[in-house]
């Protein structure tokens, strides 16, 4: 099921466009937008670079551009495209709606050409506002209690899969991507107050725990250490949305 990015804001879309540009795709490029929604990301990318876009979503009803939408349910179907078909794949505010997001990233890898790029955004459940909400309420920010059998797929009512930064990066690498890059859309003012009280305790105790993970449990090595450290960086403690990109 290809979800809409109707919940995306300008800052998320602009950060996605910026990361696509930083990864320097070969141009002209064939582009697949999974969760194309109204088509706003396609429009922004067209203004920035020479691309031919294909739209994919769980419905065609949201699209405002004059472009055909391939309707697919990614919870039960694979992407309906041949191997090595695209130079760019984007998924803004999609993976949190999917039951099997890792399989979808593997599908994105399959349909990308060699040196093609994937850029994905999802709510940052590790910002301080979200961490505090989980501590006291048991639900991350933008992942509240869901109605049974009544999920509205293109709203937060369809947010069924909270994914933290490390596990999103892990799924990229597991699918075969390299040159992983990370961005946020903006820093939240609502997390700044918590930062004043929690920044130094987080840094202190995370350093102790990292040492134990490395020396005792052997879970941290030279391949994943930088990404483990990233989860307590200022960007992740304050960022509203994470944007991750990688190259095939």
C-alpha positions in Angstrom: 0.0 0.0 0.0 1.7 3.2 -1.1 0.7 5.8 1.4 0.0 9.5 0.8 2.4 12.2 2.0 -0.5 14.6 2.8 0.9 15.0 6.3 4.2 16.2 5.0 5.1 19.8 5.5 7.1 22.1 3.3 10.2 21.6 5.6 10.0 17.8 5.2 9.7 18.0 1.5 12.4 20.6 1.1 14.8 18.6 3.3 14.0 15.6 1.1 14.8 17.5 -2.0 18.0 18.8 -0.5 19.2 15.3 0.4 18.3 14.0 -3.1 20.4 16.8 -4.5 23.3 16.1 -2.0 23.4 12.4 -3.1 23.9 13.7 -6.7 21.8 11.4 -8.8 22.6 11.0 -12.5 20.6 13.4 -14.6 18.3 13.2 -16.4 16.7 10.7 -14.0 13.8 8.4 -13.8 12.1 9.0 -10.4 9.6 6.9 -8.4 7.7 8.7 -5.6 6.1 6.1 -3.3 3.3 7.7 -1.4 2.9 10.5 -3.9 -0.2 12.0 -2.3 -0.9 15.4 -3.9 2.3 15.3 -5.9 3.9 18.2 -4.1 7.3 16.4 -3.8 7.2 15.6 -7.5 6.6 19.2 -8.3 9.5 20.4 -6.1 11.9 17.9 -7.6 10.8 18.9 -11.2 11.7 22.5 -10.3 15.1 21.4 -9.0 16.3 18.9 -11.6 15.6 17.1 -14.8 13.5 14.1 -13.9 10.7 11.9 -15.2 8.5 11.0 -12.3 6.2 8.0 -11.7 3.7 8.3 -8.9 2.7 5.4 -6.6 0.1 5.5 -3.8 -2.6 3.5 -2.1 -5.2 5.8 -3.9 -5.2 8.1 -6.8 -7.8 10.4 -5.2 -5.2 12.8 -3.6 -3.1 13.6 -6.7 -3.4 17.2 -7.9 -0.9 17.0 -10.8 -1.7 15.8 -14.3 0.0 12.5 -13.7 -1.1 8.9 -13.6 -0.9 7.2 -10.1 -0.1 3.5 -9.9 -2.4 2.2 -7.1 -0.7 -0.4 -5.0 -1.2 -2.0 -1.6 2.3 -2.5 -0.3 1.1 -4.4 2.7 0.1 -7.2 0.3 1.8 -6.4 -3.0 5.2 -5.8 -4.3 6.1 -2.7 -6.4 4.8 -3.2 -9.9 8.0 -2.3 -11.7 10.9 -4.2 -13.3 14.3 -4.5 -11.8 16.7 -1.5 -12.4 13.9 0.8 -13.6 14.7 4.1 -11.6 17.5 6.4 -10.7 15.7 8.0 -7.7 13.1 6.5 -5.3 11.5 8.8 -2.6 9.2 7.8 0.3 8.1 10.8 2.4 6.0 9.9 5.5 5.3 6.4 4.3 7.2 3.8 6.2 5.4 4.5 9.5 2.1 3.4 7.7 3.5 0.0 6.5 3.3 -3.4 8.1 6.5 -4.6 6.4 8.6 -1.5 5.8 11.9 -3.5 5.5 10.5 -5.5 2.6 9.4 -2.2 0.9 13.0 -0.8 1.2 14.2 -4.0 -0.3 11.7 -3.5 -3.1 13.0 0.0 -3.6 16.6 -1.4 -3.9 15.4 -3.9 -6.5 13.8 -1.3 -8.8 16.7 1.1 -8.5 19.5 1.1 -11.1 23.1 0.8 -10.0 24.2 4.0 -8.2 20.5 5.0 -7.8 19.4 6.6 -4.6 16.6 6.2 -2.0 15.5 8.9 0.3 13.0 8.2 3.1 11.4 10.4 5.8 9.6 9.4 8.9 8.6 11.0 12.3 11.5 11.2 14.7 10.4 9.2 17.7 13.7 9.9 19.5 13.3 13.7 19.9 13.0 14.7 23.6 9.4 15.6 23.3 8.6 12.1 22.0 10.8 10.4 24.6 9.1 12.2 27.5 5.7 11.4 26.0 6.6 7.7 25.8 7.9 7.8 29.4 4.7 9.1 30.8 2.1 7.9 28.3 3.6 4.9 26.6 3.1 6.3 23.1 5.6 8.2 21.0 4.8 11.6 19.5 2.6 11.1 16.4 2.0 7.5 17.4 -1.0 7.6 19.7 -3.7 5.1 20.5 -5.3 3.8 17.3 -9.0 3.1 16.6 -9.6 -0.6 15.9 -10.7 -1.3 12.3 -11.1 2.4 11.6 -7.5 3.5 10.6 -7.5 6.6 8.3 -4.5 5.6 6.3 -3.2 9.0 5.2 -3.4 10.6 8.7 -1.7 9.8 12.0 -4.5 7.2 12.4 -2.5 5.1 10.0 0.7 5.4 11.9 1.3 1.7 12.9 5.1 1.4 12.8 7.3 3.7 14.8 10.8 3.5 13.5 13.8 5.0 15.3 16.8 6.3 13.5 19.1 3.4 14.1 16.6 0.8 12.9 15.8 2.8 9.8 19.5 3.1 9.0 19.9 -0.7 9.7 17.1 -1.5 7.3 18.9 0.6 4.6 22.2 -1.2 5.1 20.4 -4.6 5.3 18.7 -3.9 2.0 22.1 -3.2 0.4 22.4 0.6 0.5 25.6 2.4 1.2 26.7 6.1 1.6 24.1 6.6 4.3 23.2 10.2 5.0 20.9 11.7 7.6 19.0 15.0 7.8 16.2 16.5 9.9 13.6 18.9 8.7 13.8 21.3 11.7 14.6 21.5 15.4 11.5 21.6 17.6 11.2 24.4 20.1 9.1 22.1 22.3 12.1 19.8 22.9 14.5 22.7 23.8 13.2 23.0 27.4 13.8 19.3 28.0 17.2 19.6 26.6 18.2 22.1 29.4 17.5 19.4 32.0 18.4 16.2 30.2 21.3 16.9 27.8 24.1 16.2 30.3 22.5 13.2 32.0 21.8 11.7 28.5 25.4 12.2 27.4 26.8 10.8 30.7 24.6 7.7 30.9 24.7 6.9 27.2 28.5 7.0 27.3 28.4 4.5 30.2 25.9 2.2 28.4 27.8 2.4 25.1 31.0 1.2 26.9 29.0 -1.7 28.4 27.5 -2.6 25.0 30.9 -2.6 23.3 32.9 -4.4 26.0 30.4 -6.8 27.5 27.6 -7.4 25.0 29.7 -6.8 21.8 26.8 -5.2 20.1 28.7 -2.1 18.9 31.5 -2.2 16.4 33.2 0.0 13.9 30.4 -0.5 11.4 27.5 0.7 13.5 29.1 2.9 16.2 28.7 6.2 14.4 25.0 5.6 14.0 24.6 4.5 17.6 26.2 7.8 18.7 24.0 9.7 16.3 20.8 8.9 18.2 21.8 11.2 21.0 23.1 14.0 18.8 21.5 17.4 19.0 19.7 17.0 15.7 18.1 13.8 16.8 17.3 15.0 20.3 15.5 18.1 18.8 14.6 17.1 15.3 10.9 16.7 14.3 11.4 14.4 11.3 14.3 12.3 10.1 15.3 12.0 6.5 17.6 9.1 5.5 19.2 8.6 2.1 21.5 5.9 0.6 22.9 4.7 -2.7 22.6 1.3 -4.4 
